Amino acid sequence: MTVSVDGLGELQAELQRVSLAVATGPGGGVRNGLLLTLLQLQRYALGIVHVDTGRLKNSIFTDLESQGNDLIGHVATNVEYAPFEEGRGGGHAFFARTVKEEGPNVVENSIFAPIVRGGR
């Protein structure tokens, strides 16, 4: 019995190209997609956080870290009274509101939408 596979080399090359594009593509890729997602969440939080002195608003930042093959993104603040403001609830809970109000939009409009939809 003889078996031949036509186009295997081309298929492997295309799979390699797609894999690299997903990982590192200019204007795309997982890292860039996650960063854009974090920036959209940060922008929303900045727009709804209550401002007295501006210290809390000015402290909200994004962070992206790699741990092995994992990327972990954060929208955070280092202001010591932020948990108390968030804990007041309602309009004061700027991070919880960001997740609830803007989170679905961010997911739907990101490169992660097909993954999230498939996981539901």
C-alpha positions in Angstrom: 0.0 0.0 0.0 1.3 3.4 -0.9 0.1 6.6 0.7 1.0 10.1 -0.4 0.0 13.4 1.1 -0.1 16.4 -1.3 0.5 19.9 0.1 1.6 18.8 3.6 4.6 21.2 3.5 2.4 24.1 2.5 -0.1 23.2 5.2 2.6 23.1 7.9 4.0 26.4 6.7 0.6 28.0 6.8 -0.1 26.7 10.3 3.3 28.1 11.5 2.4 31.5 9.9 -1.0 31.6 11.6 0.5 30.5 14.9 3.1 33.3 14.8 0.5 35.9 13.8 -1.7 35.0 16.7 1.2 35.2 19.1 3.0 38.3 17.9 1.2 39.8 14.9 1.6 43.6 14.4 -1.6 45.3 15.5 -3.0 42.0 16.6 -1.8 39.0 18.5 -2.8 37.8 21.9 -0.5 40.2 23.8 -1.7 43.3 21.8 -5.3 42.1 22.0 -5.1 41.8 25.8 -3.5 45.2 26.1 -6.2 46.8 24.0 -8.8 45.1 26.2 -7.1 46.4 29.4 -6.9 49.9 28.0 -10.6 50.0 27.2 -11.4 48.8 30.7 -9.1 51.4 32.2 -10.6 54.2 30.1 -14.1 53.2 31.3 -13.0 53.1 35.0 -11.3 56.5 34.6 -14.6 57.9 33.3 -16.8 56.7 36.2 -14.5 56.9 39.3 -15.5 59.7 41.7 -13.1 62.5 41.8 -12.3 64.6 44.9 -8.6 65.4 44.6 -7.9 63.3 41.5 -5.4 61.1 43.3 -7.5 57.9 42.8 -8.3 58.6 39.2 -4.6 59.4 38.4 -3.5 56.1 40.0 -5.5 53.7 37.8 -3.1 51.8 35.6 -2.8 48.7 33.4 -0.2 46.0 33.8 0.5 43.0 31.6 2.7 40.2 32.8 3.9 36.9 31.5 4.1 33.8 33.5 5.3 30.9 31.4 2.8 30.6 28.5 0.2 32.7 30.4 -0.5 36.4 30.0 -2.1 38.1 33.0 -3.6 41.5 32.7 -4.6 43.9 35.4 -6.4 47.2 35.7 -5.5 48.4 39.2 -4.7 51.2 41.5 -2.1 51.5 44.3 -4.0 54.1 46.3 -4.5 52.8 49.8 -8.1 54.1 50.2 -9.3 52.6 46.8 -10.7 49.4 48.4 -12.7 51.5 50.8 -14.1 53.6 48.0 -14.9 50.5 46.0 -16.5 48.9 49.1 -19.0 51.7 49.5 -20.8 50.1 46.6 -23.2 51.7 44.1 -21.7 54.5 42.1 -18.5 54.3 44.2 -17.7 50.7 43.1 -15.9 51.9 40.0 -14.1 48.5 39.3 -17.2 46.4 39.9 -19.2 48.8 37.6 -16.5 48.6 35.0 -16.7 44.8 34.9 -20.5 44.8 34.9 -21.1 47.7 32.5 -18.2 47.7 30.1 -16.9 44.1 30.5 -19.4 42.6 28.1 -18.6 45.2 25.4 -14.9 44.6 25.8 -15.3 40.9 25.4 -17.6 41.1 22.4 -15.3 43.5 20.6 -12.0 41.8 21.3 -10.0 39.0 19.7 -11.2 36.9 22.6 -14.9 36.9 21.6 -14.9 33.6 19.7 -13.2 31.9 22.6 -15.6 33.3 25.2 -18.7 32.6 23.0 -17.4 29.0 22.5 -17.0 28.6 26.2 -20.5 29.7 27.2 
